Amino acid sequence: MQLIKPDLNINFTDKFKLFAVISTVAVLAGIILTAVIGPNYGVDFKGGTEIQLKVGNIDIAGVRAALSDFDGVEIMQFEGRDNEFTIKLPSIALADAAEVDRYIEEVKGLFPGVTLIKKHFNVEVGDRIELWYDQPVAQEKLAELVKKHKIPVTGQIDYNMVGERHIYKVLLKSFTSTVIAAVEQKSGTQAEIQRVELVGPKVGKKLRTDTGLAIVYTLFALLFYIALRFNFQSAPGAIVALFHDTMIVLGVLVVFRVTFDLTIVAALLTMIGYSLNDTVVVYDRIRENLNNPKKGATLLEKINTSINETLARTVITSAMTFIVVFTLLMLGGDIIWGFAFTMCVGIVVGTYSSIFIASPITAIIDKHMKKEQAT
């Protein structure tokens, strides 16, 4: 039994203009959504704390109840492991940076006749407030002022003397210890920490920039590859198709507020490779049919013949891959959901673009070049 007959002859080229309009609208929507609303960046790209822990005698609803006082917390449960959770928080520092600044301003006038040489609080880390004086000061007054500003501290102030400098470190509570304590109190059992990741806002911003550059460099490398493998008329069509796929998928991710992290970047790059593979298959067949008059009189006819000849391979391969990824989407759990969802959308869009975007652009460029040569 054949799902797609080998002698199939669908007039794809007749629909190129219609799908060009649809694709243009979809790409513009993706660009606008990405620029205006923006992706829902995860810990990897906007900074924050990610904790993976194992704790018994509690379910995901109980973990959510235990952490209800934390703003912006995301909780995921590992599929098949009822007692293992991933907790994501949008910050590293438990202390509010603005409140710490107010505390430091008030500290300046706390000890008349004593000079505050240096003050230090790194919001990227948020583990301590350092106060450097030229004389020793009363730690009790520092501690009282901390309570006034409701800064979460461990209750300990470290003191060191370096030369003539008197250094006081007000140690702050971390998100990690506070979250674990809250979960342990709710469950009544001790939690086992599997993994803790801390990403500061500056590091997250740099990672976003590096990721964008990596995708751009990938597209340029693919442009060079297609130009060498086929010709310069084919390369722009492949790159436009990849840009088309990326922007549409990004738009869908923005609409569904999928957490954009390194897993999603991996899915996007995988999708780009998958889409390019489909395009290369069609381009290979077009190149084989170029010098065969039986395959069509014009380039558009040859493109139409080539798409029909490779359609069975394209549809079957895409369908099989989609089934596997869709199974992961349904059964893989929260941890892999974003990757599987991105791949599902990417497979559909990539298969569509290899038929209705890449090849038509190649035909348009070829037509334009022939006009230029004629003049």
C-alpha positions, 0 to 999 in steps of 0.5 A: 500500500502506498500512502502517496502515489509516485505519479502524483502531479499537484500544481504547487506552483499555482499556489505560490502567490497565495502562500507567499501572502500567508507566509508574509503575514505570519512572519510579520506577526512573529516579528511584531510579537517578538519585538513588542511582547518579547519571549518569556525568558527563563532563568538562563536568559534573564537571571534567577535561581533554579533548584532541583530537589527530591523530597518525600511526603509532598506532591506538586500542589503541596510545593506550590502551597509551600512557595505561595509567598514567592513571586514569579515562582515556576514549579515542574515535576519530573515525569515518573518521579513523584518526589522530584521537582524543579523550582525556578525563581526570577532572582538570585538575591532574596533581599530587595536591592532598593531596600538594601540601598535605603539601609546603606543610606541610613547606615551612613549617618548611624555612627557620627565621627566614623567614616564609611570608607566603602559599601558593597552589595552585589545584586548579581549575588545578593549574599552579603552587604559589606560595610568598611569603616575606619573605626570599629562600630557597634554591631548591635546597631547594624543588626537593629537597622537590618530588622527595621528595613526587614532585610532577610539575614542569617542573623550573623554579622562577620567582622574582620580587620584588614590593616586599619579597615574594619569590615562588617559583612551582613550575611543575607539569606539565599533563595535556595536555603529559604525555598528548601526550608519552606518545602521541608516545613510543608512536607515534614521531611528533609529535602535532598538537593540535586542541583542548584543553578544561579544566573545573574541578570548581566550573565543572562543578558550576555547569554541572550546576546551570544545566543542571537549571534550564534543563530545569525552565524549559523544562518550565514554558514548555511548560506555559504554551504548552500551556495557551494553545494548548489548555486548562488540562486538557491542560497537566498531561498534556503536562508529566507525559508530558515528565517521564515521558520524561525520567526513563525516559531518564535511568534508561536512561542511568544503567544503561548508564553513558552519559557525560552531557555537553552532547551528552546535554543537547542530545539530552534537549531535542531528545527533549522537543521531539519528544515534545511535537510528538507530543502536540500532534498528538493534542491537536489531533485531540481538540479537533477531535473534541470537538464531533463526536458521531460521534467518540464519546459520552464524552471517553475515546471521543473520545480513543480515536478521535483516537489511532487517527486520528493513529496512522499519522502518529505511527508513520510519523514516529517510525519514519522518525526512529528509522531515521535516528538508529539509523543514526547510532548504528551508523555514527556512531562513538564521538563521536556515539554518546551523542547517537544512543543517547539519541535512540533511547530518547527517540523510543520513550519519547516516542511511547509517552507521547503515546499512553498518558500525556498523553491519559489524564491529560487525561481524568482531570483533566477527570473530576475537574473535572466532579465538582467542578462537580457538587458 
